[in-house]
Amino acid sequence: MTGKIFTYPGFTILQGDCMERLKEIEDNSIDAIFADPPYFLSNGGISVQSGKQVCVNKGEWDKGGTPEYIYNFNRQWLALCRPKLKDNGTIWISGTHHNIHVVMRCLQELGYKVLNTITWQKSDPPPNLSCKYFNFSTELIIWARKHEKKTHKFNYEKMKQLNGGSQMTDVWRIPAVGLWEKQQGKHPTQKPLRLLYRIILASTNEGDTILDPFSGSGTTGIAGNLLGRQFIGIEQEAEFVQLSLRRREVLKDEKTRKKLCDKMRESPQETTVLVNHMREDDRHLAMQTGFTYMRAGDSKGSLLVKQGFERLGYVCLHTNGNNPRLFKLAKKGFQIWTAESLREKGFSAENAPYYAVMRFDATKAIPFDQPINLHKRNYTTVAQIYPLSNFIEIK
C-alpha cells in the first residue's frame, strides 16, 4: 500500500484520494459500504446554523462542476467500490437532489440492484431563509446490493423489533448531529451516529467489515466499532483524519463507550419497554393471563406518566432481577384498576388502592440478544421505562 495509514484495533483510515486508495483494498473483502460523497452544493449559498446565518460552502472538495464532471466522478468511485463488496454485500449512498439522481443512474449502469431509497427526515431542520421554497428537511439514502440476482444480507427481524414489531418503512425520522457527537471537533457534513447505527444493524453482522470511501469525521467507523464491526475509511483531508482519530481514541474509555452506545441507540420515536418487578407468583400469573400491572398511587389521577410511556409497546417482567421475559403489548394504553379488581384476577395487589393494568401477548416471550443485569440497573423494585433498543444488540 502507498500513502499514510492510521490504525486502531478494528479501525483503519487510509489518507488520500479515494479513487487511488480504493484500488488498494482487496476484492470481495467488504460486507457493506456507506458513502457520503460530495453533494456539489458549495456554491455560495446561505443557511442557518445554531441560530446564525452561515455560508453553505464546505470546501473545495464540495464545489459544483459541470453535469458531465459530476456524472464521471460518481461513476468512477462506484465502479471501484463494486468489486470490493462480497457477493452478498450492499452499499448505502446518501445525497440530496444535487447528486442523488446521478448516483442512481450510475448504480443501474454498473450492475448494482437498487433495493430501497430511504428518506431521512430530520426532526430539527434549519429554516429556509429565502422563503421561496419548501423547507429542506430530508436527505435520501440509496441502498443497493452488488448483484441483480444474488441475495443480500438484511436483518429484517431486528429492524422489525426496532420499529415496535411492525415492518420498518423507508422513512426514518432521526435528529441531525447533536452536540454530544462534536466533542472532538466538527465536520461540515457530519452524519448522526443514530443514522449509522440503524444502517449498520440492518445490513451487517458482528465481525463484518464496513468501508467508507469518504469517511470525513469517521462516524461510520465509530458506530461500527461500537457495534463490534471492523472499519476501513478513506479520507483525503488531514484535518478530518485527525478528527476521526481523536474520536476513536476516546473509545478506549469504557464509560465513554457506554455513553455513546446509549445515545446512539436513542430515538425520540422509538417504541419503549416497561421493565417491571413482580413477585414470582404474580409474574407466572401475568404470563398465563396476559395482564401486567404497576402501582398507580393513591388516586386514579396520580399515575406519573414518564416520557416514552405514550410509545409503550413491550413489557419486561422479572422477579428480583431474575428470569427476565420480554413480551409485546397487545395494544397501546392502559386502564386504572382498583386493588380489589386485581385480587379478583388472582394477583396480590397490596401497596396502593389503584394500579395501571396493561394487556400483553402471553403466548410467547420475545428474545433479546443479551439478558440485561437487572440487579446492577436497579430495576428490582421500581417500574422503569426504557427504549426497546436497550434490549437488542447490546455491546
C-alpha positions in Angstrom: 0.0 0.0 0.0 1.1 3.6 -0.6 0.3 6.8 1.4 -0.4 7.2 5.1 -2.3 4.6 7.1 -3.7 5.2 10.6 -4.9 2.3 12.6 -6.6 1.3 15.9 -7.9 -2.2 16.5 -10.7 -2.7 14.0 -10.3 0.9 12.8 -8.2 1.9 9.8 -8.1 5.1 7.8 -6.2 5.5 4.5 -5.4 9.1 3.9 -5.6 10.2 0.2 -7.8 10.3 -2.8 -10.4 7.7 -2.7 -10.0 7.0 -6.5 -6.5 5.8 -5.8 -6.8 4.2 -2.4 -9.9 2.2 -3.3 -7.6 0.3 -5.7 -5.5 -0.9 -2.8 -8.4 -2.7 -1.0 -8.8 -6.4 -1.5 -11.6 -7.5 -3.8 -14.5 -9.4 -2.2 -13.4 -8.4 1.3 -16.1 -5.8 2.3 -19.5 -6.7 3.8 -21.1 -3.2 3.4 -20.2 0.3 2.2 -21.6 3.5 3.5 -20.7 6.5 1.3 -21.4 10.2 1.9 -19.9 11.6 -1.4 -19.8 15.3 -2.2 -23.2 16.8 -2.9 -21.6 19.5 -5.0 -23.7 22.3 -3.5 -20.9 24.6 -2.1 -21.6 27.5 -4.5 -22.0 30.5 -2.1 -25.5 29.8 -0.7 -26.6 30.5 2.8 -28.2 28.5 5.6 -28.7 28.7 9.4 -26.5 27.0 12.0 -27.0 27.4 15.8 -29.4 30.3 15.0 -26.9 32.2 12.9 -26.8 32.8 9.2 -23.8 30.9 7.6 -22.4 30.2 4.2 -23.1 26.7 3.0 -19.6 26.3 1.4 -18.0 23.1 2.8 -14.7 23.2 1.0 -13.0 22.9 -2.4 -14.0 19.2 -2.5 -17.7 20.0 -2.5 -17.8 22.8 -5.1 -20.0 22.0 -8.1 -18.8 21.2 -11.5 -20.4 20.5 -14.9 -23.1 17.8 -15.1 -20.5 15.7 -17.0 -17.9 16.1 -14.3 -20.4 15.1 -11.6 -21.5 12.1 -13.6 -18.0 10.9 -14.3 -16.9 11.4 -10.7 -19.8 9.3 -9.3 -19.4 6.6 -11.9 -15.7 6.2 -11.3 -15.9 5.7 -7.5 -18.9 3.5 -7.7 -17.2 1.3 -10.3 -14.2 1.0 -8.0 -16.4 0.1 -5.0 -18.3 -2.8 -6.6 -15.6 -5.4 -6.8 -14.6 -4.7 -3.2 -18.0 -6.0 -2.0 -18.7 -9.6 -1.2 -21.3 -11.2 -3.3 -24.0 -10.6 -0.6 -22.7 -7.1 0.2 -24.6 -3.9 0.0 -23.9 -0.2 -0.4 -25.6 2.8 1.1 -25.1 6.3 -0.5 -26.5 9.5 0.9 -27.4 12.6 -1.0 -29.9 15.3 -2.0 -31.3 16.3 -5.3 -27.9 17.9 -6.1 -26.3 14.5 -6.7 -28.6 11.5 -5.8 -30.2 11.2 -9.2 -26.8 10.9 -10.9 -25.8 8.3 -8.3 -29.0 6.3 -9.1 -28.2 6.3 -12.8 -24.6 5.2 -12.2 -25.7 2.3 -9.9 -28.0 1.0 -12.5 -25.5 1.3 -15.3 -22.8 -0.6 -13.3 -25.0 -3.6 -12.5 -26.0 -2.9 -8.9 -29.5 -3.8 -7.8 -31.3 -0.9 -6.1 -33.2 -2.2 -3.0 -34.6 1.0 -1.4 -34.4 4.7 -1.3 -34.5 5.7 2.3 -35.9 9.2 3.2 -34.1 10.5 6.2 -36.5 13.1 7.7 -34.6 15.4 10.1 -36.6 16.2 13.2 -34.8 19.5 13.6 -34.1 21.1 10.1 -32.8 24.7 9.8 -35.2 27.2 8.4 -35.2 28.2 4.7 -34.1 31.8 4.7 -35.2 32.7 1.1 -38.9 31.8 1.8 -39.1 30.8 -1.9 -39.0 27.1 -1.4 -40.4 24.4 0.9 -38.1 23.8 3.9 -35.3 21.3 3.1 -35.9 18.7 5.8 -34.8 15.4 4.2 -31.9 13.6 2.7 -32.1 10.5 0.6 -30.1 7.3 1.1 -30.0 4.7 -1.7 -29.5 1.1 -0.6 -28.3 -1.3 -3.3 -26.7 -4.7 -3.5 -23.8 -5.9 -5.6 -25.7 -8.3 -7.9 -29.0 -8.2 -9.6 -29.9 -11.8 -8.8 -27.8 -12.8 -5.8 -29.4 -12.2 -2.4 -28.1 -9.7 0.2 -27.7 -9.5 3.9 -30.7 -7.9 5.7 -31.5 -8.2 9.4 -35.2 -8.0 8.8 -36.4 -9.2 12.3 -34.0 -6.8 14.1 -35.4 -3.8 12.1 -38.9 -5.0 12.8 -38.1 -5.1 16.5 -36.7 -1.6 16.4 -40.0 -0.5 14.8 -42.2 -1.8 17.6 -42.9 -5.2 15.9 -44.1 -3.7 12.6 -42.2 -3.7 9.3 -39.8 -0.8 9.2 -40.6 1.7 6.5 -38.3 3.6 4.2 -39.0 6.9 6.0 -36.7 7.4 9.0 -37.2 10.3 11.4 -33.9 10.9 13.1 -32.4 14.1 14.5 -29.4 15.7 13.0 -26.0 15.6 14.6 -26.1 16.6 18.3 -23.5 18.5 20.4 -22.6 15.2 22.1 -21.2 14.0 18.8 -19.0 17.1 18.3 -16.9 16.9 21.4 -13.7 16.3 19.5 -14.4 18.8 16.7 -16.8 19.5 13.8 -17.1 18.3 10.3 -19.4 20.3 7.9 -21.3 17.3 6.6 -21.1 15.0 9.6 -23.8 12.3 9.8 -25.5 11.4 13.1 -24.4 8.2 14.9 -28.1 7.3 15.2 -28.4 7.1 11.4 -25.3 4.9 11.0 -26.4 2.7 13.9 -29.6 1.7 12.0 -27.8 1.3 8.7 -25.1 -1.0 10.2 -27.6 -3.1 12.2 -29.8 -3.5 9.1 -27.1 -4.8 6.7 -24.2 -6.3 8.7 -23.4 -8.8 11.5 -20.9 -8.6 14.3 -17.4 -9.0 13.0 -18.2 -7.8 9.5 -16.1 -5.2 7.7 -17.5 -1.8 6.6 -15.9 0.5 4.1 -16.5 4.3 3.9 -14.7 5.9 0.9 -15.5 9.5 2.1 -15.1 8.9 5.8 -15.0 12.5 6.9 -15.1 12.6 10.7 -15.2 8.8 11.0 -18.8 8.4 12.1 -19.2 5.2 10.2 -16.2 3.7 11.9 -17.2 4.9 15.4 -20.7 3.4 15.0 -19.2 0.3 13.5 -16.7 -0.3 16.3 -19.3 0.4 19.0 -21.3 -2.4 17.4 -18.4 -4.9 17.0 -17.7 -4.3 13.3 -14.4 -3.7 11.5 -13.9 -0.4 9.7 -11.8 0.9 6.8 -12.1 4.5 5.9 -10.6 6.7 3.2 -10.2 10.5 3.8 -8.1 13.0 1.8 -8.2 15.9 4.3 -5.6 15.6 7.1 -7.7 17.8 9.4 -10.6 15.3 9.2 -8.3 12.3 9.5 -7.1 13.7 12.8 -10.6 14.4 14.0 -11.5 10.8 13.3 -8.5 9.6 15.2 -9.5 11.7 18.2 -13.0 10.3 18.1 -11.6 6.8 18.0 -9.1 7.5 20.8 -11.8 8.3 23.4 -13.5 4.9 22.8 -10.7 3.4 24.9 -12.6 4.8 27.9 -15.4 2.3 28.9 -17.6 5.0 30.3 -17.4 7.0 27.1 -18.2 3.9 25.0 -21.3 3.2 27.1 -22.4 6.8 27.0 -22.0 6.9 23.2 -23.8 3.5 22.8 -26.7 4.7 24.9 -27.0 7.9 23.0 -26.5 6.2 19.6 -29.4 3.8 20.3 -31.8 6.6 21.3 -34.6 7.5 19.1 -37.3 10.0 20.0 -39.9 7.9 18.1 -38.8 4.6 19.4 -41.2 2.1 21.0 -40.5 1.7 24.7 -40.3 -1.1 27.2 -41.8 -1.2 30.7 -39.3 -3.1 32.9 -41.5 -4.2 35.9 -40.6 -6.1 39.0 -43.3 -8.6 40.1 -43.5 -11.3 42.8 -42.8 -14.7 41.4 -46.4 -15.9 41.8 -47.7 -12.7 40.2 -45.2 -12.9 37.3 -46.3 -16.5 36.5 -49.9 -15.5 36.7 -49.2 -12.5 34.4 -47.6 -14.7 31.8 -50.6 -17.0 31.9 -53.3 -14.4 31.7 -51.7 -11.6 29.7 -52.2 -9.0 32.4 -49.4 -6.9 33.9 -49.7 -4.1 36.4 -47.8 -1.4 38.1 -48.6 0.8 41.1 -50.5 3.9 40.1 -50.8 5.5 43.5 -53.5 6.7 45.9 -55.9 8.1 43.4 -56.9 7.5 39.8 -55.1 10.5 38.5 -51.9 10.1 40.4 -50.1 7.9 37.8 -46.9 9.6 36.8 -46.6 9.2 33.0 -43.0 9.4 32.2 -41.6 10.4 28.8 -41.9 7.4 26.5 -45.0 6.0 28.2 -47.1 7.0 25.3 -45.0 4.9 23.0 -45.0 1.8 25.3 -45.0 -1.4 23.2 -43.4 -4.0 25.3 -43.1 -5.2 28.9 -40.2 -7.0 30.5 -41.2 -8.9 33.7 -38.8 -10.2 36.3 -38.5 -11.1 40.0 -35.6 -9.6 41.9 -33.7 -9.3 38.7 -34.1 -13.0 37.8 -35.6 -14.6 34.7 -36.5 -11.5 32.7 -39.0 -12.2 29.9 -39.8 -9.7 27.2 -43.4 -9.5 25.8 -45.1 -7.3 23.2 -48.2 -5.5 24.5 -51.4 -6.4 22.7 -52.2 -2.7 22.3 -51.0 0.7 23.5 -52.5 2.2 26.5 -53.6 1.1 29.9 -56.5 1.0 32.3 -56.7 2.0 36.0 -57.8 -0.8 38.2 -58.5 -1.0 41.9 -56.6 -3.3 44.1 -59.8 -5.3 44.6 -60.2 -5.9 40.8 -56.6 -7.2 40.7 -57.2 -9.5 43.6 -60.3 -10.9 41.8 -57.9 -11.9 39.0 -55.7 -13.7 41.5 -52.9 -11.1 41.9 -51.6 -9.9 45.2 -52.0 -6.2 45.0 -51.2 -4.7 48.4 -49.3 -1.4 48.2 -51.8 1.0 46.7 -55.5 1.3 46.1 -55.0 1.9 42.3 -52.9 0.2 39.6 -52.1 0.7 35.9 -53.0 -2.5 34.1 -51.8 -3.4 30.6 -52.5 -6.4 28.4 -49.8 -8.2 26.6 -49.3 -11.3 24.4 -48.7 -14.1 26.9 -48.3 -16.8 24.2 -44.5 -16.3 23.7 -41.6 -14.3 25.0 -39.6 -12.2 22.6 -35.9 -13.0 22.8 -33.4 -10.2 23.2 -29.7 -10.6 22.4 -28.2 -10.4 25.9 -30.1 -10.5 29.2 -29.7 -7.2 31.0 -28.2 -7.3 34.5 -31.3 -6.1 36.4 -29.6 -6.0 39.7 -26.9 -3.6 38.6 -29.5 -1.4 36.9 -31.7 -1.1 40.0 -34.8 -2.4 38.2 -35.8 -4.7 41.0 -38.2 -2.5 43.0 -39.4 0.3 40.7 -41.0 0.0 37.2 -38.9 1.9 34.7 -39.4 2.8 31.0 -36.5 2.3 28.5 -36.1 2.2 24.7 -36.6 -1.1 23.1 -33.1 -0.9 21.6 -31.7 -1.3 25.1 -32.7 -4.9 24.8 -31.2 -5.8 21.4 -27.7 -5.5 20.0 -26.2 -4.6 23.4 -22.4 -4.2 23.2 
